[in-house]
C-alpha cells in the first residue's frame, strides 16, 4: 500500500477493504482469510484484524464461525446511518458537499411543556432557548430546537463559527462533563419548522427528542430535532444475530 496516505495503516486497509466489498455480488461475497489479505495488502495480520474489527462493528462484514468473513455491499449503500453516528455533520457528509451550522438568537424563557414531560422538576427554572440549523448545500435540512437549563451553565451562551457539534458548544459553558444523551423518536408537526424547510404547513416530519446528561447523571439540556421530510433519509443497519 502507498506510504503517501498519512492515515493510520489499519484505516488504509479498512478503506481498501470497503472498496473491495463495494464491488462484490451476492453469493460471491466471502473475503479471503486474514493471512492472504495481509500478504496482498503488505501488512501484518494484526493490522488486517484491526481493520476487519472496525468493519464488523459497522455491519459491513459478518464473521461466521467455520465459514469466514462475508462482506455486505448493500450495507455500504446506506446513507445517514444514525446507528453509526448521531453527529449530524458526519451524518450528512455522505450526501452533501457543504455543511454549515447557523444559530438563532438566544432567549430566556420558562421550559416548554415538551421539556416538562420528561423533566418536570425544572418547571420554575429558566432555560436558554435557541435553534441550531444544519445547512447542507445551502438549504436547511436539520433543525435542533434547544432548551438549556440556565442554572447549569457558568457563562452566557454565545456561538463560535467553527463549532459544528452542539455537545462541543455546550461544553464551553458547562463546568462538568457531558457524557451521554437519551432519545425518543416520533413524528412531529411544527409550522415554524415547516416554513424554514420550505415544506407545506402541517407536513409531518421525522423528529426525535433528546436529553443530555453529565457524568453525575444530571440533566443539562433538552432538544427537539426535526429532519427535512424530503432531504434527510435516515437509515440504520439491524443485525439479526
MOSUL-V481536 format. One record per residue. N is the residue number from 1. PSI is psi in radians with two decimals (NA if undefined). NEAR is the number of other C-alpha atoms within 12 Angstrom. Layout:
n,psi,near
N,PSI,NEAR
N,PSI,NEAR
This chain:
n,psi,near
1,2.64,22
2,2.40,14
3,-0.11,11
4,-0.46,9
5,2.11,14
6,-0.01,11
7,2.68,14
8,2.60,18
9,-0.73,27
10,-0.55,29
11,-0.59,24
12,-0.71,27
13,-0.71,36
14,-0.80,33
15,-0.73,25
16,-0.70,25
17,-0.66,40
18,-0.73,31
19,-0.65,19
20,-0.77,26
21,-0.65,32
22,-0.50,23
23,-0.04,20
24,2.77,23
25,2.61,16
26,2.35,14
27,-0.28,11
28,0.74,17
29,0.35,25
30,2.31,26
31,2.75,31
32,2.76,24
33,2.76,20
34,-0.74,28
35,-0.74,18
36,-0.65,16
37,-0.74,27
38,-0.71,28
39,-0.73,18
40,-0.66,18
41,-0.06,26
42,0.67,21
43,3.11,27
44,2.82,20
45,-0.57,22
46,-0.69,19
47,-0.77,25
48,-0.73,33
49,-0.66,27
50,-0.72,24
51,-0.75,32
52,-0.73,38
53,-0.70,24
54,-0.79,24
55,-0.58,33
56,-0.74,26
57,-0.67,19
58,-0.06,27
59,0.15,32
60,-0.29,39
61,2.45,34
62,2.12,28
63,2.41,26
64,2.09,14
65,2.19,8
66,-0.13,8
67,-0.52,13
68,-2.82,17
69,2.35,28
70,2.23,32
71,2.64,34
72,1.57,34
73,-0.54,27
74,-0.57,20
75,-0.54,28
76,-0.30,28
77,-0.08,21
78,2.17,26
79,2.84,25
80,0.89,29
81,1.84,29
82,-0.01,24
83,-0.24,19
84,-0.76,25
85,2.59,19
86,0.39,26
87,1.95,20
88,-0.56,36
89,-0.83,29
90,-0.68,24
91,-0.63,30
92,-0.31,35
93,-0.57,23
94,-0.25,21
95,-0.30,23
96,2.69,24
97,-0.80,15
98,2.24,18
99,2.33,28
100,2.92,28
101,2.20,32
102,2.50,30
103,2.39,30
104,3.09,20
105,2.63,17
106,2.26,21
107,2.75,21
108,2.41,21
109,3.00,21
110,2.74,22
111,2.61,30
112,2.86,28
113,-0.58,16
114,-0.71,24
115,-0.80,32
116,-0.40,22
117,-0.62,16
118,-0.47,23
119,1.11,27
120,-0.34,17
121,-0.21,15
122,0.39,29
123,-0.67,19
124,0.40,18
125,2.34,23
126,2.58,23
127,2.57,31
128,2.31,33
129,2.25,31
130,2.95,28
131,2.47,31
132,2.17,34
133,2.08,35
134,2.08,41
135,2.16,31
136,2.13,29
137,0.72,17
138,-0.01,16
139,2.44,24
140,2.25,35
141,-0.37,42
142,2.29,40
143,2.18,40
144,1.91,34
145,2.00,37
146,2.39,41
147,1.96,44
148,2.29,46
149,1.98,40
150,-0.75,31
151,-0.34,23
152,-0.29,30
153,2.50,27
154,-0.26,16
155,2.78,18
156,2.38,22
157,2.50,30
158,2.65,23
159,2.41,24
160,2.44,16
161,-0.58,12
162,-0.09,14
163,2.19,22
164,-0.12,24
165,2.29,28
166,-0.64,40
167,-0.74,30
168,-0.69,18
169,-0.85,27
170,-0.58,37
171,-0.45,27
172,-0.45,22
173,0.01,25
174,2.41,29
175,-0.35,17
176,-2.81,20
177,2.07,23
178,2.10,28
179,-0.50,20
180,2.97,20
181,2.64,24
182,2.66,22
183,2.61,21
184,2.24,19
185,2.46,17
186,3.07,17
187,2.47,20
188,2.63,26
189,2.15,25
190,2.01,26
191,-0.73,18
192,-0.76,19
193,-0.75,34
194,-0.73,27
195,-0.72,18
196,-0.67,24
197,-0.24,31
198,0.43,19
199,2.81,23
200,2.48,19
201,2.38,17
202,0.01,17
203,2.15,23
204,2.47,22
205,2.57,33
206,2.43,30
207,2.85,30
208,2.72,29
209,2.47,30
210,2.68,32
211,2.30,34
212,2.44,34
213,2.71,28
214,-3.08,23
215,-0.53,16
216,0.28,14
217,0.48,17
218,2.44,24
219,2.25,34
220,-0.63,40
221,2.52,45
222,2.29,43
223,2.58,39
224,2.09,39
225,2.11,36
226,2.41,42
227,2.34,41
228,2.25,37
229,-0.38,28
230,-0.44,21
231,0.00,26
232,2.11,32
233,1.52,23
234,2.49,32
235,2.90,21
236,2.76,22
237,2.20,25
238,2.13,16
239,2.49,15
240,0.14,6
241,NA,7
